Amino acid sequence: MKKILLTILIVAGCAGASAQKYFQGWGIKAGANLSTFADNLGNRLPYGNNVGWVAGVTTDWRFGSIAGVSGEILYSAVGGTAELKGDINVKEIVSYIMLPVMGKIYITDELTFKAGVQLAVFAAATDKVKGATGNESYNIINRYRAMDFALPAALNYQFRNGLNFELRYTYGLTSACRESKILELADAQIYNRYLTFTIGYKF
């Protein structure tokens, strides 16, 4: 039994040392999303762009000269806007805890291309309605599914001092909305689409 425990400790120690060898550090980032909704009806839903914010922490591993992996935990607000009849403006804000994992290709030591998969856990949703009678806000948490899956791709440029800039596009794969009827259109499904610009710092 003692030999088994000793073997497990040795293996765990070697694995930890190996992971530390490739670990590139962790960082923080914040920025803005330009988001909208796409639908399965030929974009018949009248959604326009919405501006939201994103912030979180990042971590990176590098394997050799050209390949690596990054992981992130982000809090992000996406959504869309709609102009309805009667001069009514609706701003739909949907917030998620996002967990992207992406492979990295080092074009140079500073410039990387990233692509991967993302799981987003639903956090909150609000409709902000502006009309002739004033402004109102509605909690719409029951409209959205608990999870959303997407494909992110990005270009990241990092200076030697750790400051970095990133431009990312995220393509939603699953319908974000649990309702089958949206804005009077039956069998409508909406998908998150958003462009993200962030400024970060890696320690």
N, C-alpha and C positions, 0 to 999 in steps of 0.2 A: 504493500500500500504506500509506504514511504517513497519507494522508487517511482511509483506511478505519479505521485504528487510532485516529486522533484522533476520528473520529465515534463509534466504540464507546465510548471513554473519556468523551466528552461525554454520551452517552446513559446510561451507567452512573452517572455523577455526578449527573445530573438525577433518575434513578430513586432513587438513594440519598437525595438531598435531599428528594424527595417522600415517601419512606417515613419519614424522620425527622420530617417534619411531622406525620404521623398517629400516630407511636409514642408510647404513653402510659407506657412504662416496664416494668420487670420486677419480679417479687416472689417471695416464698416463702410456702408454706402447709403446714399440717399439721393432722391431725384424725383422725377415727374413721369407720369404715364399720360399718353394721348390715346384714349381708348374709345371703342364703339362696340356695337353688337352686330354680328352678321346673322342671317337667318337661313332657313332651309326652303324659303319660298321665293328665291330670286331677289333677295333684299327688298322685299315689299314693306317691311317694317320701317317706319320713318325715323330711325335713330341716326343722330349725328354724333360728333365727337365730344368727349368729355375729358377734362384735365383733372387728374388725381395725383396723389403723392405715393411714394414708396420709400421704405427705409428698412435696414436690417444688417445682418452680419454675414461674412463670407469666410470660406476657408479653401485652400488650394494645395494640391499635390502635383509634383512634376516628375515624370518618368523619362529620363533621357533628355535629348536636346529638343525634341519636337512635340512630345505628347504630355498631357496632364489631365487632371480632373478637378473640377470645382464644385463645391456644394454651398448652398445658401439657405438662410431662414429670413424671409421677408414679410413685412406687413404692407399690404398694397391695396390701394383703392382704385377700382376701375369702374366701368359703366358706360352710359351713353345719355344723350339728350334727345328730346323729341318735341316738335312743334305740332300741337293738336288744334282741332277746330275751336273757334272761339277765342283765339289769341292766348291759348294756354301753353305754357312752357313747362316741360317735365324734365327734371334732372335726376337720373337714376344712379345712385352711388352704391356699388357693391364692393365690400371689403373682404379680403382673404388673407390667411396665413399661407404663404407660398413656399414650397420646398423644391426648388429646381436643382437638378444634378446634371452637369454638363461636361462632356469631354472637351479638351482644349487642344488646339493645334497652334504651335508657336511659329508664326510667320517670321518674326524676328524675336529677339529677347524681350522687346517691349510690346509688340503687337501680336494679339492672339485672336483666333476665330474659335467660337464656342458654340456647341449645339448639344441638345440633350432632351430630357423629359422633365415635366413638372407636375407635381401633385399640389393642388391648392385646397385648403380646408376653409369652408365658408365661415365668416365671422359676423357680418352684419350687412343689412341692405336698407336703404332709405330712398323714398321718392320725395323730392322737393318740387312742389308745384307752385308755379307763379301764374296768376291770372288776374282778371279784372277785379275780382273780389279780394285780392290780397295774396299773401304767401302762406302756404301750409306745408307740413312735413308729415309723411306717413311711414311707419315701420312696415316693411314688406319682407320680413325674414322668412315667411312661409312660402314665398314665391320661388326661392332658390334651393338647389340641391346642396347636400352637405359637402360634396367634393367635386372638383373640376380637374380634368386632365388636359395638358397642353404640351406643345412642342416649342421651346424657346431656341432662338439662335441669336448670336451677338458678335460684335467686334469690340475688343477691349484694348485700350492703350494705357500702359503703365510706365510712369517715369521711374528713374532709379531711386528717387526719394520715397517711393511708395504711393504717391498720388496717382490716381487712375481715372479714366473716363470710359464710359461704356454706352453703346447704342444697341438696343435689343428689340427684337420683334417676337411676340408670343402669339401662337396660333392655337386657339382652343379646339379641342377634339370632341368634347362631349357637350351636350346641351346643358347650359348653366341653369336653365329655368325648369322647374318641375311642373308648371302649368302647361296645358295643351292649347290654351286659348289666350293670346296676348294681343291687346289693343284691337279686339274684335276679329282677329284672324284665327280661325280654327286650325288645329294641328301645327301651330307655329313653334319652332324651336330656335333658341338664340344661343350664339356661341361668342365667347369673349375673343376679341382681337385688340391688341394694344402694342404701341411703340413706347419704349421706355428709355429715358436718358438718365444716367446716374453719374455722380461724382463720388469716388471712394478713396479710402486710404488703407493700405496694407501695412500691418505692423511687422 
